[in-house]
Amino acid sequence: MSREIRIATRKSALALWQAEYVKARLEQAHPGLQVSLVPMVSRGDKLLDAPLAKIGGKGLFVKELETALLENEADIAVHSMKDVPMEFPEGLGLFCICEREDPRDAFVSNTFDSQDALPAGSIVGTSSLRRQAQLLARRPDLKIQFLRGNVNTRLAKLDAGEYDAIILAAAGLIRLGFQERIRSFISAEDSLPAGGQGAVGIECRSADSEVHALLAPLHHADTADRVIAERALNKHLNGGCQVPIACYAMLEGNDLWLRGLVGQPDGGRLLRAEARAPRQDAEALGVQVADALLKQGAAAILAEVYGEAGHP
Ligand SMILES: NCc1[nH]cc(CCC(=O)O)c1CC(=O)O
């Protein structure tokens, strides 16, 4: 095989891990294939001190990578599915979803074993409105303090004593070798994950059928069907991981079970909906659960969040 595959990736430790993972899987599936990394800085990486909802919402982490694909400076872009917008630029698409890592949120602390063990008034670090809403709904006595940055930065801030605990995606911690920092996994019942959390997706040019064929062995159909249902819900609510929307699909035999949640950031109200459907109807299932949330008033909650963030 003469062709080289160039992988566009962000430079954070987690992004590089994911790109190296895809590189290794491609080389394993296609002995002799040349695979290289093209690391780049995204707008989201440059603006680390503002809540994501306030600095222009979706796509903050993927735009530069997509430009590289469109300008033929790279052949594939590796993303955390949680951060991938619902729509793709003309000429690009998502052609591969790899097997999902643990999708749950993780409780990390140097003092306490779980959310329930936190004394009243404890300070919990997160900048995810989804995590904040669900935590405050259960524990209105806790204080949420803003925390952004890559995984290493967040752990360093915890270690510096700025927080009693922080919440991170288990997947990122596991991938970077920080599994032992996880004091407990937070169940989907207590913290419904973000759509796509724990899954790595690969974007490439829609016309590049040679690359599509090379990616095929990395595609994981079970993960893909779950993530398709979750993304359909997000799309119907016009949401991403920067808004208080959670959704999580599981396979039960040939059926998908999709749960969705929209919450007020202060945890005052959590709307929940769920449904089951055959896996081939993943997209319709996402729309159905989103509609059930809209019927309960999700649009008003989301409009309020977007209003505060200063963009529609
Ligand atoms: N929004 C940042 C982001 N995007 C993906 C992950 C973790 C890994 C994953 O979900 O695949 C994280 C960090 C976090 O939420 O703790």
The ligand as an SDF file (V2000), in Angstrom:
LIG
                    3D

 16 16  0  0  0  0  0  0  0  0999 V2000
  -15.3010   18.3230   26.5220 N   0  0  0  0  0  0  0  0  0  0  0  0
  -13.9620   17.8840   26.7660 C   0  0  0  0  0  0  0  0  0  0  0  0
  -13.8240   16.3950   26.6340 C   0  0  0  0  0  0  0  0  0  0  0  0
  -14.0910   15.7790   25.4600 N   0  0  0  0  0  0  0  0  0  0  0  0
  -13.9380   14.4280   25.6350 C   0  0  0  0  0  0  0  0  0  0  0  0
  -13.5510   14.2140   26.9560 C   0  0  0  0  0  0  0  0  0  0  0  0
  -13.3210   12.9080   27.5950 C   0  0  0  0  0  0  0  0  0  0  0  0
  -13.2330   11.6960   26.7260 C   0  0  0  0  0  0  0  0  0  0  0  0
  -14.4830   11.2990   26.0180 C   0  0  0  0  0  0  0  0  0  0  0  0
  -15.6120   11.6360   26.3990 O   0  0  0  0  0  0  0  0  0  0  0  0
  -14.3320   10.5610   25.0210 O   0  0  0  0  0  0  0  0  0  0  0  0
  -13.4540   15.4590   27.5900 C   0  0  0  0  0  0  0  0  0  0  0  0
  -13.0160   15.7250   28.9870 C   0  0  0  0  0  0  0  0  0  0  0  0
  -14.0740   15.4890   30.0250 C   0  0  0  0  0  0  0  0  0  0  0  0
  -15.2690   15.6530   29.7860 O   0  0  0  0  0  0  0  0  0  0  0  0
  -13.6920   15.1550   31.1560 O   0  0  0  0  0  0  0  0  0  0  0  0
  1  2  1  0
  2  3  1  0
  3  4  1  0
  3 12  2  0
  4  5  1  0
  5  6  2  0
  6  7  1  0
  6 12  1  0
  7  8  1  0
  8  9  1  0
  9 10  2  0
  9 11  1  0
 12 13  1  0
 13 14  1  0
 14 15  2  0
 14 16  1  0
M  END
$$$$
